[in-house]
Amino acid sequence: MEGVFGKLRNLDAYPKINEDFYSRTLSGGIITIVSSIVMFLLFISELRLYLHAVTETKLIVDTSRGESLRINFDVTFPALSCSMLSLDAMDISGEEHLDVRHDIIKKRLDSHGNVIETRQDGIGSPKIEKPLQRHGGRLEHNETYCGSCYGAEASDEDCCNSCEEVREAYRKKGWGLSNPDLVDQCKREGFLEKIKNEEGEGCNVYGFLEVKKVGGNFHFAPGKSFQQSNMHVHDLLPFQKESFNISHKINKLAFGEYFPGVVNPLDGVQWVQHTPNGMYQYFIKVVPTVYTDINGRTIQSNQFSVTEHFKSDDTGRLQSVPGVFFFYDLSPIKVTFMEGHVSFLHFLTNVCAIVGGIFTVSGILDSFIYHGQRAIKKKMEIGKFS
């Protein structure tokens, strides 16, 4: 048994030295204190990394199909009234959403940016007393109201009971409504008076759009839109204006849900128009993104990059639709973020590397200083140090 212990003793890689042979120095004490402090700080740093989640990023090809894209927006137009402003969305598949009203809220703003009125777009219209019937007479007692669409009826049964319905019927026909005062519904509802009363006001529009996950655009522009000769046109005649100020501030624009670390480059962006008319364009590249947190909850969202361009009409005549246009395209690459913890074995390996590395480096430094001091001292004793 003693022979076995003797063999094991011979394998000892850490031979012990009698304490009588130790030589302690001032430089060694200073190096020990400094290395201990560095070792402690690096240990704390490694412990924090172990306790906190780390995010792993990957790039993969986006193979998802049939999904929808949610666009959240909050845009302020300080010089365009809510009665003028409309929102359209269309994509490369040919799908169009003209004069979008659902899930959108408009706030009337005064010249100082204070809220005058908040309303959901397209809800409610003034009550019309004794309006003009489609057959030409006035509405009589116990008679059902059916207003004329002024030639824009799709069938004989169609009725336009408000100015908005007449404008919508004209839009579907691809016609422009040149003089609203000639329309009984618009005259009774005070359409032009309403526009004049809102002169000098601004509008804050916020809400969201649900569109197909394909390239397309959405835009804010004055007037109702319609298709004419395969062209997208806005009816600006009812407003009786020659110029439109499309200065705007994007309070928020996001393609999908919020997730930790997301940066939306257009949040807080403001632009002021200095020409009579023009079209401001944002060209957006949308990157599908999946974020998985430490609890396994997955958020399907998007990031985007953007470039900008202003198309000016310096002549003062309307050459293109005045408005703010957002053209978006989707990237075929998807980014995935996954939160996770560093494994305990990885943490233990790093701690051992910190302790061993600092211990070795400080030993080499101490040895260098100690032997250097001894060599200098010996030369001084024999008078060879100069």
C-alpha positions in Angstrom: 0.0 0.0 0.0 2.9 2.3 0.8 4.3 1.6 -2.6 1.1 2.8 -4.3 1.1 6.0 -2.3 4.7 6.5 -3.2 4.0 6.2 -6.9 1.1 8.7 -6.6 3.4 11.1 -4.7 5.8 11.0 -7.6 3.1 12.1 -10.0 2.6 15.4 -8.0 2.9 18.2 -10.6 2.8 20.8 -7.8 5.9 20.1 -5.6 5.9 22.0 -2.3 8.7 24.3 -1.1 9.7 24.7 2.5 8.5 28.1 3.8 12.1 28.8 4.9 13.1 29.2 1.3 10.4 31.7 0.5 11.6 35.3 -0.3 8.8 37.9 -0.2 9.3 41.3 -1.9 7.6 44.7 -2.0 7.1 44.4 -5.8 5.5 41.0 -5.4 3.0 42.3 -2.8 2.0 45.2 -5.1 1.6 42.8 -8.1 -0.5 40.5 -5.9 -2.9 43.3 -4.9 -3.3 44.6 -8.4 -3.8 41.2 -10.0 -6.4 40.3 -7.2 -8.4 43.5 -8.0 -8.3 42.8 -11.8 -9.3 39.2 -11.2 -12.2 40.2 -9.0 -13.5 42.8 -11.6 -13.3 40.3 -14.4 -15.1 37.7 -12.3 -17.9 40.2 -11.6 -18.1 41.1 -15.3 -18.4 37.4 -16.3 -21.0 36.8 -13.5 -23.2 39.6 -14.9 -23.0 38.1 -18.4 -24.0 34.7 -17.0 -26.9 36.1 -15.0 -28.3 38.3 -17.9 -29.8 37.0 -21.1 -27.7 37.3 -24.3 -29.3 37.7 -27.8 -28.2 35.5 -30.6 -28.8 36.8 -34.1 -29.3 34.7 -37.3 -30.1 35.4 -40.9 -32.3 32.9 -42.8 -34.4 32.9 -46.0 -38.0 34.0 -45.4 -40.2 31.1 -46.6 -43.4 32.3 -45.0 -46.5 32.6 -47.2 -50.0 34.0 -46.9 -49.2 36.3 -44.0 -50.5 39.9 -43.6 -48.5 43.0 -42.8 -49.7 45.4 -40.1 -48.6 49.0 -40.5 -49.0 51.2 -37.4 -48.7 55.0 -38.1 -49.2 58.3 -36.4 -48.6 61.3 -38.7 -49.3 65.0 -38.1 -50.0 67.5 -40.9 -49.9 71.0 -39.5 -51.2 72.7 -42.7 -53.8 70.2 -44.0 -57.3 70.0 -42.5 -58.9 66.6 -41.7 -61.7 67.2 -44.2 -59.2 67.3 -47.1 -57.0 64.4 -46.0 -57.5 60.8 -47.2 -55.5 57.6 -47.0 -55.1 55.1 -49.8 -53.2 51.8 -49.9 -52.4 49.5 -52.8 -50.0 46.7 -53.6 -48.3 45.0 -56.6 -50.9 42.3 -56.7 -53.5 44.8 -57.8 -55.4 45.1 -54.5 -56.5 48.6 -53.6 -58.0 50.2 -50.5 -59.1 53.7 -51.5 -60.1 56.3 -48.9 -59.4 54.0 -46.0 -61.5 54.8 -43.0 -61.7 51.8 -40.7 -59.3 51.6 -37.7 -58.2 55.3 -38.3 -58.7 58.2 -36.0 -58.4 61.9 -37.0 -57.7 64.8 -34.6 -58.4 68.4 -35.8 -55.5 70.7 -34.7 -55.4 74.4 -34.4 -52.5 76.5 -35.7 -50.6 75.9 -32.4 -51.0 72.1 -32.5 -53.7 71.9 -29.9 -56.5 69.3 -30.4 -59.9 70.8 -31.4 -61.8 67.6 -32.0 -61.2 63.9 -32.2 -63.3 61.7 -34.4 -63.2 58.3 -36.1 -63.0 59.0 -39.8 -66.3 58.6 -41.8 -68.5 58.2 -38.8 -71.7 60.3 -38.7 -73.0 63.1 -40.9 -75.2 66.1 -40.2 -79.0 65.5 -40.1 -80.6 67.0 -43.3 -84.0 68.5 -42.9 -86.4 68.0 -45.9 -83.7 67.1 -48.4 -84.2 66.8 -52.2 -85.5 63.4 -53.3 -84.2 61.6 -56.3 -87.4 62.2 -58.2 -86.9 66.0 -57.8 -89.4 66.8 -55.0 -88.7 67.5 -51.3 -89.0 64.8 -48.6 -92.6 64.6 -47.4 -93.9 63.2 -44.1 -93.7 59.4 -43.8 -91.8 59.2 -47.1 -88.5 57.3 -47.3 -85.6 59.5 -48.2 -83.7 58.5 -51.4 -81.3 61.2 -52.6 -80.0 61.5 -56.1 -76.5 60.4 -57.0 -76.5 62.9 -59.9 -75.9 60.4 -62.7 -73.4 58.2 -60.7 -76.0 55.5 -59.7 -74.9 52.0 -60.4 -78.5 50.9 -60.6 -82.0 52.4 -60.4 -82.3 51.4 -56.8 -79.2 53.2 -55.6 -79.6 56.2 -53.3 -77.1 58.8 -52.2 -78.4 60.2 -48.9 -75.4 62.3 -47.9 -72.6 64.4 -49.6 -70.2 61.7 -48.7 -72.2 59.1 -50.5 -72.4 61.3 -53.6 -68.7 61.8 -53.6 -68.2 58.0 -53.1 -70.5 57.3 -56.1 -68.5 59.7 -58.2 -65.3 58.2 -57.1 -66.5 54.7 -58.2 -67.4 56.1 -61.6 -64.0 57.7 -61.9 -65.5 61.2 -62.0 -64.5 64.4 -60.2 -67.0 66.5 -58.3 -66.2 70.0 -59.6 -68.8 72.1 -57.7 -70.2 70.6 -54.5 -72.7 73.5 -54.2 -74.6 72.1 -57.1 -75.2 68.9 -55.1 -78.2 69.3 -52.7 -76.7 66.9 -50.1 -73.4 68.8 -50.0 -75.1 72.2 -49.9 -77.3 71.3 -47.0 -74.5 69.7 -45.1 -72.3 72.8 -45.7 -69.5 70.9 -47.3 -67.7 74.0 -48.6 -68.4 76.0 -45.5 -66.9 73.2 -43.4 -63.7 73.3 -45.5 -63.5 77.1 -45.2 -64.1 76.8 -41.4 -61.2 74.4 -41.2 -58.9 76.6 -43.2 -55.6 77.0 -41.4 -56.1 73.9 -39.3 -53.9 70.8 -39.1 -54.7 67.2 -38.7 -53.2 64.3 -36.8 -54.0 60.9 -38.3 -53.2 57.6 -36.4 -54.3 54.0 -36.6 -53.2 50.9 -38.5 -53.5 49.2 -41.9 -53.7 45.4 -42.5 -52.3 44.7 -46.0 -50.9 41.7 -47.9 -47.3 40.8 -47.3 -46.2 42.0 -50.7 -44.6 45.2 -52.0 -46.9 48.2 -52.3 -47.5 51.7 -51.1 -49.8 53.8 -48.9 -50.1 57.5 -49.0 -51.8 60.5 -47.4 -53.1 63.1 -49.9 -55.9 65.7 -50.2 -59.1 64.7 -52.0 -60.9 61.5 -52.8 -59.1 59.1 -55.1 -60.3 57.1 -58.1 -59.0 55.3 -61.2 -59.1 57.2 -64.5 -57.6 55.7 -67.6 -55.7 53.2 -65.5 -54.2 56.1 -63.5 -54.6 56.8 -59.8 -56.1 60.3 -59.5 -57.2 62.5 -56.6 -60.2 64.8 -56.9 -59.0 68.2 -55.8 -61.6 70.4 -57.5 -64.0 70.6 -54.6 -61.4 72.3 -52.4 -60.9 75.2 -54.9 -57.2 75.5 -54.0 -54.2 75.9 -56.2 -51.6 74.7 -53.7 -51.4 72.2 -50.8 -48.9 72.3 -48.0 -47.9 68.7 -47.2 -45.4 69.6 -44.4 -45.6 66.7 -41.9 -44.2 65.0 -38.8 -44.1 61.3 -38.4 -44.7 60.6 -34.8 -44.6 56.9 -35.2 -44.3 54.4 -38.1 -43.8 50.7 -37.5 -44.3 47.5 -39.6 -45.5 45.1 -37.0 -45.3 44.7 -33.2 -42.8 46.3 -30.9 -39.9 44.1 -29.7 -36.9 44.9 -27.4 -34.2 46.7 -29.3 -36.2 47.7 -32.4 -35.3 51.0 -34.0 -37.8 52.7 -36.3 -35.8 55.2 -38.3 -38.8 57.5 -39.2 -40.1 58.0 -35.6 -39.9 61.7 -34.9 -38.9 62.7 -38.4 -40.2 66.1 -39.5 -40.3 67.8 -43.0 -41.3 71.3 -44.0 -42.5 72.2 -47.5 -41.1 75.4 -49.1 -42.6 75.1 -52.6 -46.2 75.6 -53.6 -46.8 71.9 -54.4 -44.9 68.6 -54.4 -44.9 64.9 -53.6 -42.8 63.6 -50.7 -41.7 60.0 -51.1 -40.3 57.5 -48.6 -38.8 54.3 -50.1 -38.8 51.6 -47.4 -37.1 48.2 -47.3 -38.9 46.0 -44.8 -37.0 43.1 -43.2 -39.1 40.4 -41.6 -38.0 39.8 -38.0 -38.7 37.1 -35.4 -37.9 37.8 -31.7 -38.0 35.0 -29.2 -37.5 36.1 -25.5 -36.1 34.1 -22.6 -39.5 32.6 -21.8 -40.0 31.3 -25.3 -42.6 33.9 -26.3 -42.2 34.7 -30.1 -43.0 38.1 -31.6 -43.4 38.2 -35.4 -42.5 41.7 -36.5 -40.4 43.7 -39.0 -37.5 46.2 -39.1 -37.0 48.6 -42.0 -34.5 51.0 -43.6 -35.6 54.1 -45.6 -34.5 56.6 -48.2 -36.4 59.9 -49.0 -37.1 62.0 -52.1 -39.1 65.1 -52.7 -40.6 65.6 -56.2 -41.2 69.4 -56.5 -43.7 71.2 -58.7 -41.8 74.5 -59.0 -44.1 75.8 -61.7 -46.9 76.2 -59.1 -49.2 74.0 -61.3 -50.1 70.5 -60.2 -48.0 68.1 -62.2 -48.4 65.2 -59.8 -50.6 64.2 -56.8 -49.6 66.3 -53.8 -49.1 64.1 -50.8 -46.8 61.9 -48.6 -46.2 58.5 -50.2 -44.6 55.5 -48.5 -43.4 52.9 -51.0 -42.4 49.6 -49.3 -40.8 46.4 -50.5 -40.0 43.2 -48.5 -36.6 41.6 -48.1 -36.3 37.9 -48.8 -34.0 37.5 -45.8 -35.5 37.1 -42.3 -33.7 38.1 -39.1 -34.1 36.0 -36.0 -33.3 37.2 -32.5 -33.2 34.6 -29.7 -32.6 35.3 -26.1 -30.8 32.8 -23.9 -28.5 32.2 -21.0 -24.8 31.2 -21.2 -24.4 27.6 -19.9 -22.8 27.1 -16.5 -20.0 25.1 -18.0 -19.2 28.0 -20.3 -19.2 30.3 -17.3 -17.0 28.0 -15.3 -14.5 27.7 -18.2 -14.3 31.5 -18.5 -13.8 31.9 -14.7 -10.9 29.4 -14.7 -9.4 31.1 -17.7 -9.5 34.5 -15.9 -8.0 33.1 -12.7 -5.3 31.0 -14.4 -4.4 33.7 -17.0 -4.0 36.5 -14.5 -2.1 34.2 -12.0 0.3 33.2 -14.8 0.8 36.7 -16.2 1.3 38.2 -12.7 3.9 35.4 -11.9 5.8 36.2 -15.1 5.8 39.9 -14.3 6.9 39.4 -10.7 9.7 37.0 -11.8 10.9 39.6 -14.4 11.0 42.4 -11.8 12.6 40.2 -9.1 15.4 38.9 -11.3 16.0 42.3 -12.8 16.4 43.8 -9.4 18.8 41.1 -8.4 20.9 41.5 -11.5 21.2 45.3 -11.0 22.0 44.9 -7.3 24.8 42.3 -8.1 26.3 44.7 -10.7 26.3 47.5 -8.2 28.1 45.4 -5.6 31.0 44.6 -8.0 31.0 48.2 -9.4 30.1 47.3 -12.9 26.7 49.2 -13.0 27.0 52.6 -14.6 
